[in-house]
Amino acid sequence: MSNLKPGLDPVLLRAAFGTFPSGVVAVAARVDDRVMGLAASSFTSVSLDPPLVSFSIGTTSKTWPDLRRATRVGVTVLAEHHDRVARQLAGPAADRFQGLDTTSTPEGAVTLTDGVAWFDTTIDRHIEAGDHTIVLLRLHAASHANHAPLIFHRSRFGLTHFA
């Protein structure tokens, strides 16, 4: 028996989407001599040939118009101890990278030094999709470590709250 209710109440829809756990990434670059970026929980692998990944960003984002001008974009898969970092990256743009240990490539991709995986990318294309933009990133380099990832589930970090 289906639990579907008529219509799509945004609060109920957000709760339903939140039942699917996802990883969290930092997407960052140096643009106009400033490090800028954001946290995204919509990251996914897309293709091996060509090598592509994606993330989604709300169309109301004030960071995306500047970030999309980057020559290269770094993506860091956050580790389980990064819940504070994820909140910081979702906060005021001017404070997002304050006190965080980052590495930059000569082309401007910025990554956090203690993540689970790191990707050096360029923006392949972006697609308008309702109230979000889907961003396809082409990979140029990737590496990873053996750490547990940060999980976002039911609007919280971690998987200890299944009830």
HUBEL-V940610 format. One record per run of one state. SS is the DSSP state (alpha for helix, beta for strand, coil for the rest). FROM is the first residue (numbers start at 1). LEN is the number of residues. If there is no record, write none. Layout:
BEGIN
ss=(SS SS)
from=(FROM FROM)
len=(LEN LEN)
END
This chain:
BEGIN
ss=(coil alpha coil beta coil beta coil beta coil beta coil beta coil alpha coil beta coil beta coil alpha coil alpha coil beta coil beta coil beta coil beta coil beta coil beta coil beta coil)
from=(1 10 18 22 24 25 32 34 41 44 49 51 59 64 68 73 78 79 80 83 90 93 96 102 105 109 113 117 130 132 145 149 150 151 154 156 158)
len=(9 8 4 2 1 7 2 7 3 5 2 8 5 4 5 5 1 1 3 7 3 3 6 3 4 4 4 13 2 13 4 1 1 3 2 2 6)
END
